[in-house]
């Protein structure tokens, strides 16, 4: 499977997992009774944003060969994970 398809699959799977977790949190009041659940959801949201940004870079051609730049991929994804929670507060 090529990189574009695997990234898209990871994005979709993470989005479904987040939607299921969000529905469970609303049903069982996890946002109000469990302090760390909100942190988990923000972390997953940041990871989702990083994967979406990476997918855009891959499909746009800005990053020609990602196999040679694995460190850049990891830093880009982690950067979005760290920035996302600070934007929501």
Beta strands, then each sheet from edge to edge (+ up, - down):
end
